[in-house]
């Protein structure tokens, strides 16, 4: 699959942009385990225009994260144009526009999935971004605003006409948020629309290797994007690649593997953000790293209250050196 000149290979698996999750440390881990491309957390166009530190910090990435997409969001065409220019200076492989975020604080400002209610403005923003940069522009969106307005087939055609290089479609409406089951039927209709020539990337409820390939076979998508299922579980990218090559479902990572990667993730985050912020933000990942381990709940509760890297390293090292602790 190609996004402009960028060749991501046959049926690549991408890491979705997730606010407060897909920071540099986690992107490095996911690339290590085989994510074909990763994305920044979404970045406010208004923040970039105002030169806000938080927004500018999100533009930072390491070479080992490439290929990488910077995702921006906003409701004003001029601000989005200026944000795209600033994002281009960071030299990512892709600029991605967020037309899919359903959360209230974004949608109430007319950004993210709110643009699904104003298609002319969505197209205006997209054209401005495409014109402002020389690198590929992609879009991530949803099926529509609600059940009565699932118009992604028409929207995708119009977005393609603005000059975007690929589109990612999440199989829910904005009204669904993240509830219910993702409906890939319309994603398949977009892919099989003879007018569509750009890559179609499917997103929503891809939780394992078998599901990823079932979506490819049933709906014909060029790639899949994984979001929540990757939190604390970077092995999902490795598993999909192994399944693609062998047809076999890989074994679950060992306790030792989970702890080693978790600690590596934590340390990388501490280096990037400082200890306090890294320790607090790492709490979002523990459920994923240690899901399904019998007897781990009491240790997870301890991890959620710890305030230093040293404390966390000490506890997880004890468990790693005596795995019988988690079966007690």
C-alpha positions as protocol buffer text, in pm:
chain_id: "A"
residue {
  index: 1
  type: UNK
  ca { x: 0 y: 0 z: 0 }
}
residue {
  index: 2
  type: UNK
  ca { x: 130 y: 343 z: -94 }
}
residue {
  index: 3
  type: UNK
  ca { x: 44 y: 678 z: 60 }
}
residue {
  index: 4
  type: UNK
  ca { x: 188 y: 912 z: -197 }
}
residue {
  index: 5
  type: UNK
  ca { x: 550 y: 799 z: -245 }
}
residue {
  index: 6
  type: UNK
  ca { x: 553 y: 616 z: 91 }
}
residue {
  index: 7
  type: UNK
  ca { x: 539 y: 239 z: 39 }
}
residue {
  index: 8
  type: UNK
  ca { x: 415 y: 61 z: 352 }
}
residue {
  index: 9
  type: UNK
  ca { x: 411 y: -287 z: 202 }
}
residue {
  index: 10
  type: UNK
  ca { x: 134 y: -541 z: 168 }
}
residue {
  index: 11
  type: UNK
  ca { x: -152 y: -494 z: 415 }
}
residue {
  index: 12
  type: UNK
  ca { x: 24 y: -274 z: 671 }
}
residue {
  index: 13
  type: UNK
  ca { x: -104 y: -234 z: 1026 }
}
residue {
  index: 14
  type: UNK
  ca { x: -95 y: 121 z: 1160 }
}
residue {
  index: 15
  type: UNK
  ca { x: -108 y: 261 z: 1513 }
}
residue {
  index: 16
  type: UNK
  ca { x: -401 y: 498 z: 1552 }
}
residue {
  index: 17
  type: UNK
  ca { x: -353 y: 843 z: 1702 }
}
residue {
  index: 18
  type: UNK
  ca { x: -483 y: 833 z: 2061 }
}
residue {
  index: 19
  type: UNK
  ca { x: -485 y: 1133 z: 2290 }
}
residue {
  index: 20
  type: UNK
  ca { x: -272 y: 1083 z: 2604 }
}
residue {
  index: 21
  type: UNK
  ca { x: -161 y: 742 z: 2473 }
}
residue {
  index: 22
  type: UNK
  ca { x: 43 y: 760 z: 2151 }
}
residue {
  index: 23
  type: UNK
  ca { x: 328 y: 971 z: 2281 }
}
residue {
  index: 24
  type: UNK
  ca { x: 684 y: 924 z: 2159 }
}
residue {
  index: 25
  type: UNK
  ca { x: 770 y: 650 z: 2408 }
}
residue {
  index: 26
  type: UNK
  ca { x: 474 y: 434 z: 2308 }
}
residue {
  index: 27
  type: UNK
  ca { x: 526 y: 501 z: 1939 }
}
residue {
  index: 28
  type: UNK
  ca { x: 885 y: 377 z: 1966 }
}
residue {
  index: 29
  type: UNK
  ca { x: 765 y: 57 z: 2133 }
}
residue {
  index: 30
  type: UNK
  ca { x: 497 y: -4 z: 1870 }
}
residue {
  index: 31
  type: UNK
  ca { x: 737 y: 54 z: 1582 }
}
residue {
  index: 32
  type: UNK
  ca { x: 975 y: -194 z: 1742 }
}
residue {
  index: 33
  type: UNK
  ca { x: 701 y: -458 z: 1739 }
}
residue {
  index: 34
  type: UNK
  ca { x: 606 y: -397 z: 1378 }
}
residue {
  index: 35
  type: UNK
  ca { x: 360 y: -110 z: 1347 }
}
residue {
  index: 36
  type: UNK
  ca { x: 399 y: -3 z: 983 }
}
residue {
  index: 37
  type: UNK
  ca { x: 334 y: 361 z: 1066 }
}
residue {
  index: 38
  type: UNK
  ca { x: 253 y: 553 z: 1384 }
}
residue {
  index: 39
  type: UNK
  ca { x: 75 y: 881 z: 1448 }
}
residue {
  index: 40
  type: UNK
  ca { x: 111 y: 1157 z: 1703 }
}
residue {
  index: 41
  type: UNK
  ca { x: -161 y: 1239 z: 1949 }
}
residue {
  index: 42
  type: UNK
  ca { x: -396 y: 1482 z: 1779 }
}
residue {
  index: 43
  type: UNK
  ca { x: -272 y: 1840 z: 1785 }
}
residue {
  index: 44
  type: UNK
  ca { x: -489 y: 2151 z: 1805 }
}
residue {
  index: 45
  type: UNK
  ca { x: -448 y: 2381 z: 1506 }
}
residue {
  index: 46
  type: UNK
  ca { x: -529 y: 2677 z: 1731 }
}
residue {
  index: 47
  type: UNK
  ca { x: -258 y: 2566 z: 1971 }
}
residue {
  index: 48
  type: UNK
  ca { x: -1 y: 2555 z: 1694 }
}
residue {
  index: 49
  type: UNK
  ca { x: -106 y: 2893 z: 1561 }
}
residue {
  index: 50
  type: UNK
  ca { x: -76 y: 3041 z: 1911 }
}
residue {
  index: 51
  type: UNK
  ca { x: 263 y: 2870 z: 1949 }
}
residue {
  index: 52
  type: UNK
  ca { x: 140 y: 2688 z: 2261 }
}
residue {
  index: 53
  type: UNK
  ca { x: 406 y: 2476 z: 2423 }
}
residue {
  index: 54
  type: UNK
  ca { x: 185 y: 2169 z: 2466 }
}
residue {
  index: 55
  type: UNK
  ca { x: 95 y: 2169 z: 2096 }
}
residue {
  index: 56
  type: UNK
  ca { x: 454 y: 2229 z: 1984 }
}
residue {
  index: 57
  type: UNK
  ca { x: 580 y: 1950 z: 2209 }
}
residue {
  index: 58
  type: UNK
  ca { x: 351 y: 1706 z: 2030 }
}
residue {
  index: 59
  type: UNK
  ca { x: 536 y: 1778 z: 1706 }
}
residue {
  index: 60
  type: UNK
  ca { x: 854 y: 1624 z: 1847 }
}
residue {
  index: 61
  type: UNK
  ca { x: 950 y: 1270 z: 1751 }
}
residue {
  index: 62
  type: UNK
  ca { x: 1254 y: 1048 z: 1714 }
}
residue {
  index: 63
  type: UNK
  ca { x: 1396 y: 913 z: 1391 }
}
residue {
  index: 64
  type: UNK
  ca { x: 1326 y: 557 z: 1500 }
}
residue {
  index: 65
  type: UNK
  ca { x: 954 y: 635 z: 1495 }
}
residue {
  index: 66
  type: UNK
  ca { x: 948 y: 684 z: 1118 }
}
residue {
  index: 67
  type: UNK
  ca { x: 735 y: 655 z: 917 }
}
residue {
  index: 68
  type: UNK
  ca { x: 519 y: 891 z: 1119 }
}
residue {
  index: 69
  type: UNK
  ca { x: 208 y: 1097 z: 1064 }
}
residue {
  index: 70
  type: UNK
  ca { x: 130 y: 1419 z: 1248 }
}
residue {
  index: 71
  type: UNK
  ca { x: -243 y: 1454 z: 1311 }
}
residue {
  index: 72
  type: UNK
  ca { x: -403 y: 1797 z: 1341 }
}
residue {
  index: 73
  type: UNK
  ca { x: -757 y: 1905 z: 1421 }
}
residue {
  index: 74
  type: UNK
  ca { x: -955 y: 2226 z: 1416 }
}
residue {
  index: 75
  type: UNK
  ca { x: -1259 y: 2402 z: 1277 }
}
residue {
  index: 76
  type: UNK
  ca { x: -1112 y: 2706 z: 1101 }
}
residue {
  index: 77
  type: UNK
  ca { x: -970 y: 2659 z: 749 }
}
residue {
  index: 78
  type: UNK
  ca { x: -707 y: 2931 z: 789 }
}
residue {
  index: 79
  type: UNK
  ca { x: -586 y: 2796 z: 1123 }
}
residue {
  index: 80
  type: UNK
  ca { x: -573 y: 2444 z: 982 }
}
residue {
  index: 81
  type: UNK
  ca { x: -372 y: 2572 z: 686 }
}
residue {
  index: 82
  type: UNK
  ca { x: -122 y: 2744 z: 916 }
}
residue {
  index: 83
  type: UNK
  ca { x: -106 y: 2437 z: 1143 }
}
residue {
  index: 84
  type: UNK
  ca { x: -29 y: 2217 z: 843 }
}
residue {
  index: 85
  type: UNK
  ca { x: 255 y: 2451 z: 741 }
}
residue {
  index: 86
  type: UNK
  ca { x: 401 y: 2432 z: 1092 }
}
residue {
  index: 87
  type: UNK
  ca { x: 356 y: 2054 z: 1107 }
}
residue {
  index: 88
  type: UNK
  ca { x: 530 y: 2020 z: 771 }
}
residue {
  index: 89
  type: UNK
  ca { x: 840 y: 2189 z: 915 }
}
residue {
  index: 90
  type: UNK
  ca { x: 872 y: 1894 z: 1156 }
}
residue {
  index: 91
  type: UNK
  ca { x: 921 y: 1677 z: 844 }
}
residue {
  index: 92
  type: UNK
  ca { x: 684 y: 1386 z: 905 }
}
residue {
  index: 93
  type: UNK
  ca { x: 592 y: 1143 z: 629 }
}
residue {
  index: 94
  type: UNK
  ca { x: 222 y: 1236 z: 644 }
}
residue {
  index: 95
  type: UNK
  ca { x: -10 y: 1510 z: 768 }
}
residue {
  index: 96
  type: UNK
  ca { x: -337 y: 1358 z: 890 }
}
residue {
  index: 97
  type: UNK
  ca { x: -659 y: 1553 z: 948 }
}
residue {
  index: 98
  type: UNK
  ca { x: -883 y: 1447 z: 1234 }
}
residue {
  index: 99
  type: UNK
  ca { x: -1246 y: 1450 z: 1126 }
}
residue {
  index: 100
  type: UNK
  ca { x: -1335 y: 1163 z: 1357 }
}
residue {
  index: 101
  type: UNK
  ca { x: -1278 y: 1252 z: 1723 }
}
residue {
  index: 102
  type: UNK
  ca { x: -1620 y: 1220 z: 1891 }
}
residue {
  index: 103
  type: UNK
  ca { x: -1543 y: 1360 z: 2236 }
}
residue {
  index: 104
  type: UNK
  ca { x: -1757 y: 1651 z: 2350 }
}
residue {
  index: 105
  type: UNK
  ca { x: -1477 y: 1901 z: 2414 }
}
residue {
  index: 106
  type: UNK
  ca { x: -1362 y: 1866 z: 2052 }
}
residue {
  index: 107
  type: UNK
  ca { x: -1697 y: 1830 z: 1876 }
}
residue {
  index: 108
  type: UNK
  ca { x: -1855 y: 2120 z: 2066 }
}
residue {
  index: 109
  type: UNK
  ca { x: -1588 y: 2346 z: 1915 }
}
residue {
  index: 110
  type: UNK
  ca { x: -1686 y: 2238 z: 1565 }
}
residue {
  index: 111
  type: UNK
  ca { x: -1379 y: 2020 z: 1516 }
}
residue {
  index: 112
  type: UNK
  ca { x: -1319 y: 1646 z: 1482 }
}
residue {
  index: 113
  type: UNK
  ca { x: -1636 y: 1451 z: 1407 }
}
residue {
  index: 114
  type: UNK
  ca { x: -1842 y: 1771 z: 1423 }
}
residue {
  index: 115
  type: UNK
  ca { x: -1732 y: 1840 z: 1064 }
}
residue {
  index: 116
  type: UNK
  ca { x: -1948 y: 1545 z: 959 }
}
residue {
  index: 117
  type: UNK
  ca { x: -2240 y: 1787 z: 1001 }
}
residue {
  index: 118
  type: UNK
  ca { x: -2078 y: 2046 z: 774 }
}
residue {
  index: 119
  type: UNK
  ca { x: -1935 y: 1868 z: 472 }
}
residue {
  index: 120
  type: UNK
  ca { x: -1865 y: 2187 z: 269 }
}
residue {
  index: 121
  type: UNK
  ca { x: -1650 y: 2317 z: 555 }
}
residue {
  index: 122
  type: UNK
  ca { x: -1480 y: 1977 z: 591 }
}
residue {
  index: 123
  type: UNK
  ca { x: -1387 y: 1989 z: 224 }
}
residue {
  index: 124
  type: UNK
  ca { x: -1271 y: 2350 z: 248 }
}
residue {
  index: 125
  type: UNK
  ca { x: -1041 y: 2264 z: 538 }
}
residue {
  index: 126
  type: UNK
  ca { x: -904 y: 1963 z: 353 }
}
residue {
  index: 127
  type: UNK
  ca { x: -831 y: 2160 z: 37 }
}
residue {
  index: 128
  type: UNK
  ca { x: -649 y: 2427 z: 237 }
}
residue {
  index: 129
  type: UNK
  ca { x: -434 y: 2169 z: 412 }
}
residue {
  index: 130
  type: UNK
  ca { x: -353 y: 1986 z: 88 }
}
residue {
  index: 131
  type: UNK
  ca { x: -253 y: 2312 z: -82 }
}
residue {
  index: 132
  type: UNK
  ca { x: -35 y: 2420 z: 209 }
}
residue {
  index: 133
  type: UNK
  ca { x: 205 y: 2125 z: 213 }
}
residue {
  index: 134
  type: UNK
  ca { x: 411 y: 1919 z: -25 }
}
residue {
  index: 135
  type: UNK
  ca { x: 379 y: 1597 z: 173 }
}
residue {
  index: 136
  type: UNK
  ca { x: 87 y: 1351 z: 157 }
}
residue {
  index: 137
  type: UNK
  ca { x: -230 y: 1450 z: 343 }
}
residue {
  index: 138
  type: UNK
  ca { x: -464 y: 1186 z: 480 }
}
residue {
  index: 139
  type: UNK
  ca { x: -796 y: 1199 z: 663 }
}
residue {
  index: 140
  type: UNK
  ca { x: -939 y: 998 z: 952 }
}
residue {
  index: 141
  type: UNK
  ca { x: -1315 y: 1009 z: 995 }
}
residue {
  index: 142
  type: UNK
  ca { x: -1627 y: 808 z: 1081 }
}
residue {
  index: 143
  type: UNK
  ca { x: -1932 y: 663 z: 905 }
}
residue {
  index: 144
  type: UNK
  ca { x: -2133 y: 978 z: 967 }
}
residue {
  index: 145
  type: UNK
  ca { x: -2281 y: 1188 z: 1244 }
}
residue {
  index: 146
  type: UNK
  ca { x: -2550 y: 941 z: 1355 }
}
residue {
  index: 147
  type: UNK
  ca { x: -2753 y: 643 z: 1237 }
}
residue {
  index: 148
  type: UNK
  ca { x: -2972 y: 862 z: 1017 }
}
residue {
  index: 149
  type: UNK
  ca { x: -2677 y: 1023 z: 840 }
}
residue {
  index: 150
  type: UNK
  ca { x: -2421 y: 751 z: 755 }
}
residue {
  index: 151
  type: UNK
  ca { x: -2296 y: 920 z: 438 }
}
residue {
  index: 152
  type: UNK
  ca { x: -1931 y: 811 z: 433 }
}
residue {
  index: 153
  type: UNK
  ca { x: -1951 y: 671 z: 77 }
}
residue {
  index: 154
  type: UNK
  ca { x: -2030 y: 1015 z: -63 }
}
residue {
  index: 155
  type: UNK
  ca { x: -1796 y: 1193 z: 177 }
}
residue {
  index: 156
  type: UNK
  ca { x: -1503 y: 969 z: 81 }
}
residue {
  index: 157
  type: UNK
  ca { x: -1548 y: 1051 z: -288 }
}
residue {
  index: 158
  type: UNK
  ca { x: -1552 y: 1422 z: -218 }
}
residue {
  index: 159
  type: UNK
  ca { x: -1249 y: 1403 z: 11 }
}
residue {
  index: 160
  type: UNK
  ca { x: -1057 y: 1212 z: -255 }
}
residue {
  index: 161
  type: UNK
  ca { x: -1134 y: 1491 z: -501 }
}
residue {
  index: 162
  type: UNK
  ca { x: -956 y: 1741 z: -273 }
}
residue {
  index: 163
  type: UNK
  ca { x: -628 y: 1559 z: -330 }
}
residue {
  index: 164
  type: UNK
  ca { x: -582 y: 1350 z: -16 }
}
residue {
  index: 165
  type: UNK
  ca { x: -358 y: 1043 z: -41 }
}
residue {
  index: 166
  type: UNK
  ca { x: -554 y: 799 z: 180 }
}
residue {
  index: 167
  type: UNK
  ca { x: -853 y: 783 z: 413 }
}
residue {
  index: 168
  type: UNK
  ca { x: -903 y: 596 z: 739 }
}
residue {
  index: 169
  type: UNK
  ca { x: -1261 y: 516 z: 835 }
}
residue {
  index: 170
  type: UNK
  ca { x: -1369 y: 421 z: 1185 }
}
residue {
  index: 171
  type: UNK
  ca { x: -1674 y: 195 z: 1168 }
}
residue {
  index: 172
  type: UNK
  ca { x: -1891 y: 395 z: 1409 }
}
residue {
  index: 173
  type: UNK
  ca { x: -2088 y: 717 z: 1391 }
}
residue {
  index: 174
  type: UNK
  ca { x: -2009 y: 1014 z: 1611 }
}
residue {
  index: 175
  type: UNK
  ca { x: -2326 y: 945 z: 1812 }
}
residue {
  index: 176
  type: UNK
  ca { x: -2197 y: 598 z: 1902 }
}
residue {
  index: 177
  type: UNK
  ca { x: -1873 y: 735 z: 2047 }
}
residue {
  index: 178
  type: UNK
  ca { x: -1691 y: 406 z: 2124 }
}
residue {
  index: 179
  type: UNK
  ca { x: -1997 y: 202 z: 2221 }
}
residue {
  index: 180
  type: UNK
  ca { x: -2158 y: -85 z: 2036 }
}
residue {
  index: 181
  type: UNK
  ca { x: -1988 y: -275 z: 1756 }
}
residue {
  index: 182
  type: UNK
  ca { x: -1801 y: -121 z: 1466 }
}
residue {
  index: 183
  type: UNK
  ca { x: -1987 y: -164 z: 1137 }
}
residue {
  index: 184
  type: UNK
  ca { x: -1744 y: -233 z: 855 }
}
residue {
  index: 185
  type: UNK
  ca { x: -2012 y: -272 z: 587 }
}
residue {
  index: 186
  type: UNK
  ca { x: -1986 y: 89 z: 471 }
}
residue {
  index: 187
  type: UNK
  ca { x: -1607 y: 78 z: 492 }
}
residue {
  index: 188
  type: UNK
  ca { x: -1631 y: -208 z: 242 }
}
residue {
  index: 189
  type: UNK
  ca { x: -1864 y: -4 z: 23 }
}
residue {
  index: 190
  type: UNK
  ca { x: -1613 y: 279 z: 14 }
}
residue {
  index: 191
  type: UNK
  ca { x: -1333 y: 40 z: -77 }
}
residue {
  index: 192
  type: UNK
  ca { x: -1538 y: -125 z: -351 }
}
residue {
  index: 193
  type: UNK
  ca { x: -1663 y: 202 z: -496 }
}
residue {
  index: 194
  type: UNK
  ca { x: -1511 y: 211 z: -849 }
}
residue {
  index: 195
  type: UNK
  ca { x: -1454 y: 586 z: -815 }
}
residue {
  index: 196
  type: UNK
  ca { x: -1214 y: 538 z: -525 }
}
residue {
  index: 197
  type: UNK
  ca { x: -847 y: 507 z: -615 }
}
residue {
  index: 198
  type: UNK
  ca { x: -674 y: 604 z: -290 }
}
residue {
  index: 199
  type: UNK
  ca { x: -600 y: 350 z: -12 }
}
residue {
  index: 200
  type: UNK
  ca { x: -884 y: 275 z: 229 }
}
residue {
  index: 201
  type: UNK
  ca { x: -777 y: 198 z: 586 }
}
residue {
  index: 202
  type: UNK
  ca { x: -1027 y: 31 z: 819 }
}
residue {
  index: 203
  type: UNK
  ca { x: -1046 y: 103 z: 1190 }
}
residue {
  index: 204
  type: UNK
  ca { x: -1261 y: -22 z: 1476 }
}
residue {
  index: 205
  type: UNK
  ca { x: -1269 y: -339 z: 1687 }
}
residue {
  index: 206
  type: UNK
  ca { x: -956 y: -495 z: 1538 }
}
residue {
  index: 207
  type: UNK
  ca { x: -839 y: -675 z: 1850 }
}
residue {
  index: 208
  type: UNK
  ca { x: -623 y: -958 z: 1717 }
}
residue {
  index: 209
  type: UNK
  ca { x: -454 y: -1102 z: 1410 }
}
residue {
  index: 210
  type: UNK
  ca { x: -745 y: -1318 z: 1299 }
}
residue {
  index: 211
  type: UNK
  ca { x: -984 y: -1021 z: 1306 }
}
residue {
  index: 212
  type: UNK
  ca { x: -744 y: -806 z: 1105 }
}
residue {
  index: 213
  type: UNK
  ca { x: -728 y: -1058 z: 823 }
}
residue {
  index: 214
  type: UNK
  ca { x: -1099 y: -1131 z: 836 }
}
residue {
  index: 215
  type: UNK
  ca { x: -1161 y: -762 z: 770 }
}
residue {
  index: 216
  type: UNK
  ca { x: -920 y: -768 z: 480 }
}
residue {
  index: 217
  type: UNK
  ca { x: -1082 y: -1073 z: 323 }
}
residue {
  index: 218
  type: UNK
  ca { x: -1440 y: -961 z: 378 }
}
residue {
  index: 219
  type: UNK
  ca { x: -1415 y: -590 z: 301 }
}
residue {
  index: 220
  type: UNK
  ca { x: -1099 y: -561 z: 89 }
}
residue {
  index: 221
  type: UNK
  ca { x: -939 y: -280 z: 288 }
}
residue {
  index: 222
  type: UNK
  ca { x: -581 y: -189 z: 204 }
}
residue {
  index: 223
  type: UNK
  ca { x: -472 y: -169 z: 567 }
}
residue {
  index: 224
  type: UNK
  ca { x: -606 y: -168 z: 920 }
}
residue {
  index: 225
  type: UNK
  ca { x: -547 y: 81 z: 1197 }
}
residue {
  index: 226
  type: UNK
  ca { x: -540 y: -31 z: 1559 }
}
residue {
  index: 227
  type: UNK
  ca { x: -614 y: 195 z: 1852 }
}
residue {
  index: 228
  type: UNK
  ca { x: -741 y: 79 z: 2190 }
}
residue {
  index: 229
  type: UNK
  ca { x: -635 y: -282 z: 2137 }
}
residue {
  index: 230
  type: UNK
  ca { x: -271 y: -170 z: 2123 }
}
residue {
  index: 231
  type: UNK
  ca { x: -273 y: 2 z: 2464 }
}
residue {
  index: 232
  type: UNK
  ca { x: -27 y: -195 z: 2674 }
}
residue {
  index: 233
  type: UNK
  ca { x: -21 y: -453 z: 2396 }
}
residue {
  index: 234
  type: UNK
  ca { x: 238 y: -364 z: 2130 }
}
residue {
  index: 235
  type: UNK
  ca { x: 268 y: -737 z: 2056 }
}
residue {
  index: 236
  type: UNK
  ca { x: -49 y: -712 z: 1849 }
}
residue {
  index: 237
  type: UNK
  ca { x: 155 y: -575 z: 1558 }
}
residue {
  index: 238
  type: UNK
  ca { x: 406 y: -861 z: 1582 }
}
residue {
  index: 239
  type: UNK
  ca { x: 122 y: -1113 z: 1607 }
}
residue {
  index: 240
  type: UNK
  ca { x: -48 y: -988 z: 1292 }
}
residue {
  index: 241
  type: UNK
  ca { x: 276 y: -1012 z: 1096 }
}
residue {
  index: 242
  type: UNK
  ca { x: 343 y: -1365 z: 1220 }
}
residue {
  index: 243
  type: UNK
  ca { x: -14 y: -1463 z: 1133 }
}
residue {
  index: 244
  type: UNK
  ca { x: 28 y: -1314 z: 785 }
}
residue {
  index: 245
  type: UNK
  ca { x: 340 y: -1520 z: 722 }
}
residue {
  index: 246
  type: UNK
  ca { x: 246 y: -1849 z: 889 }
}
residue {
  index: 247
  type: UNK
  ca { x: -127 y: -1853 z: 957 }
}
residue {
  index: 248
  type: UNK
  ca { x: -49 y: -1937 z: 1319 }
}
residue {
  index: 249
  type: UNK
  ca { x: -164 y: -1748 z: 1628 }
}
residue {
  index: 250
  type: UNK
  ca { x: 149 y: -1661 z: 1830 }
}
residue {
  index: 251
  type: UNK
  ca { x: 181 y: -1745 z: 2197 }
}
residue {
  index: 252
  type: UNK
  ca { x: 103 y: -1474 z: 2448 }
}
residue {
  index: 253
  type: UNK
  ca { x: 406 y: -1280 z: 2573 }
}
residue {
  index: 254
  type: UNK
  ca { x: 560 y: -1420 z: 2889 }
}
residue {
  index: 255
  type: UNK
  ca { x: 540 y: -1239 z: 3222 }
}
residue {
  index: 256
  type: UNK
  ca { x: 908 y: -1156 z: 3185 }
}
residue {
  index: 257
  type: UNK
  ca { x: 851 y: -1011 z: 2838 }
}
residue {
  index: 258
  type: UNK
  ca { x: 561 y: -799 z: 2958 }
}
residue {
  index: 259
  type: UNK
  ca { x: 758 y: -657 z: 3246 }
}
residue {
  index: 260
  type: UNK
  ca { x: 1067 y: -587 z: 3036 }
}
residue {
  index: 261
  type: UNK
  ca { x: 871 y: -396 z: 2770 }
}
residue {
  index: 262
  type: UNK
  ca { x: 663 y: -213 z: 3030 }
}
residue {
  index: 263
  type: UNK
  ca { x: 976 y: -94 z: 3211 }
}
residue {
  index: 264
  type: UNK
  ca { x: 1140 y: 6 z: 2885 }
}
residue {
  index: 265
  type: UNK
  ca { x: 828 y: 205 z: 2798 }
}
residue {
  index: 266
  type: UNK
  ca { x: 830 y: 374 z: 3139 }
}
residue {
  index: 267
  type: UNK
  ca { x: 1198 y: 463 z: 3124 }
}
residue {
  index: 268
  type: UNK
  ca { x: 1169 y: 610 z: 2775 }
}
residue {
  index: 269
  type: UNK
  ca { x: 878 y: 820 z: 2895 }
}
residue {
  index: 270
  type: UNK
  ca { x: 1071 y: 940 z: 3202 }
}
residue {
  index: 271
  type: UNK
  ca { x: 1357 y: 1053 z: 2978 }
}
residue {
  index: 272
  type: UNK
  ca { x: 1115 y: 1242 z: 2752 }
}
residue {
  index: 273
  type: UNK
  ca { x: 877 y: 1394 z: 3006 }
}
residue {
  index: 274
  type: UNK
  ca { x: 1030 y: 1380 z: 3349 }
}
residue {
  index: 275
  type: UNK
  ca { x: 954 y: 1131 z: 3623 }
}
residue {
  index: 276
  type: UNK
  ca { x: 631 y: 1270 z: 3769 }
}
residue {
  index: 277
  type: UNK
  ca { x: 442 y: 1308 z: 3441 }
}
residue {
  index: 278
  type: UNK
  ca { x: 572 y: 978 z: 3303 }
}
residue {
  index: 279
  type: UNK
  ca { x: 473 y: 781 z: 3613 }
}
residue {
  index: 280
  type: UNK
  ca { x: 123 y: 928 z: 3615 }
}
residue {
  index: 281
  type: UNK
  ca { x: 63 y: 877 z: 3243 }
}
residue {
  index: 282
  type: UNK
  ca { x: 200 y: 523 z: 3251 }
}
residue {
  index: 283
  type: UNK
  ca { x: -95 y: 420 z: 3467 }
}
residue {
  index: 284
  type: UNK
  ca { x: -311 y: 411 z: 3153 }
}
residue {
  index: 285
  type: UNK
  ca { x: -107 y: 122 z: 3016 }
}
residue {
  index: 286
  type: UNK
  ca { x: -83 y: -126 z: 3305 }
}
residue {
  index: 287
  type: UNK
  ca { x: -417 y: -296 z: 3242 }
}
residue {
  index: 288
  type: UNK
  ca { x: -304 y: -377 z: 2890 }
}
residue {
  index: 289
  type: UNK
  ca { x: 46 y: -493 z: 2978 }
}
residue {
  index: 290
  type: UNK
  ca { x: -75 y: -731 z: 3248 }
}
residue {
  index: 291
  type: UNK
  ca { x: -422 y: -828 z: 3125 }
}
residue {
  index: 292
  type: UNK
  ca { x: -516 y: -1186 z: 3198 }
}
residue {
  index: 293
  type: UNK
  ca { x: -247 y: -1257 z: 3454 }
}
residue {
  index: 294
  type: UNK
  ca { x: -395 y: -1436 z: 3756 }
}
residue {
  index: 295
  type: UNK
  ca { x: -320 y: -1269 z: 4086 }
}
residue {
  index: 296
  type: UNK
  ca { x: -191 y: -946 z: 3931 }
}
residue {
  index: 297
  type: UNK
  ca { x: -476 y: -720 z: 4038 }
}
residue {
  index: 298
  type: UNK
  ca { x: -328 y: -638 z: 4379 }
}
residue {
  index: 299
  type: UNK
  ca { x: 3 y: -541 z: 4217 }
}
residue {
  index: 300
  type: UNK
  ca { x: -171 y: -326 z: 3958 }
}
residue {
  index: 301
  type: UNK
  ca { x: -341 y: -136 z: 4240 }
}
residue {
  index: 302
  type: UNK
  ca { x: 0 y: -72 z: 4390 }
}
residue {
  index: 303
  type: UNK
  ca { x: 136 y: 50 z: 4058 }
}
residue {
  index: 304
  type: UNK
  ca { x: -148 y: 300 z: 4035 }
}
residue {
  index: 305
  type: UNK
  ca { x: -38 y: 466 z: 4358 }
}
residue {
  index: 306
  type: UNK
  ca { x: 339 y: 465 z: 4310 }
}
residue {
  index: 307
  type: UNK
  ca { x: 507 y: 798 z: 4250 }
}
residue {
  index: 308
  type: UNK
  ca { x: 860 y: 712 z: 4138 }
}
residue {
  index: 309
  type: UNK
  ca { x: 1025 y: 509 z: 3866 }
}
residue {
  index: 310
  type: UNK
  ca { x: 1240 y: 334 z: 4126 }
}
residue {
  index: 311
  type: UNK
  ca { x: 936 y: 202 z: 4316 }
}
residue {
  index: 312
  type: UNK
  ca { x: 784 y: 64 z: 3998 }
}
residue {
  index: 313
  type: UNK
  ca { x: 1109 y: -94 z: 3884 }
}
residue {
  index: 314
  type: UNK
  ca { x: 1152 y: -257 z: 4226 }
}
residue {
  index: 315
  type: UNK
  ca { x: 803 y: -409 z: 4234 }
}
residue {
  index: 316
  type: UNK
  ca { x: 805 y: -536 z: 3876 }
}
residue {
  index: 317
  type: UNK
  ca { x: 1159 y: -671 z: 3914 }
}
residue {
  index: 318
  type: UNK
  ca { x: 1048 y: -871 z: 4217 }
}
residue {
  index: 319
  type: UNK
  ca { x: 763 y: -1021 z: 4015 }
}
residue {
  index: 320
  type: UNK
  ca { x: 989 y: -1089 z: 3718 }
}
residue {
  index: 321
  type: UNK
  ca { x: 1242 y: -1270 z: 3940 }
}
residue {
  index: 322
  type: UNK
  ca { x: 971 y: -1474 z: 4108 }
}
residue {
  index: 323
  type: UNK
  ca { x: 675 y: -1516 z: 3874 }
}
residue {
  index: 324
  type: UNK
  ca { x: 505 y: -1738 z: 4133 }
}
residue {
  index: 325
  type: UNK
  ca { x: 406 y: -1415 z: 4310 }
}
residue {
  index: 326
  type: UNK
  ca { x: 129 y: -1346 z: 4062 }
}
residue {
  index: 327
  type: UNK
  ca { x: -27 y: -1690 z: 4108 }
}
residue {
  index: 328
  type: UNK
  ca { x: -61 y: -1652 z: 4483 }
}
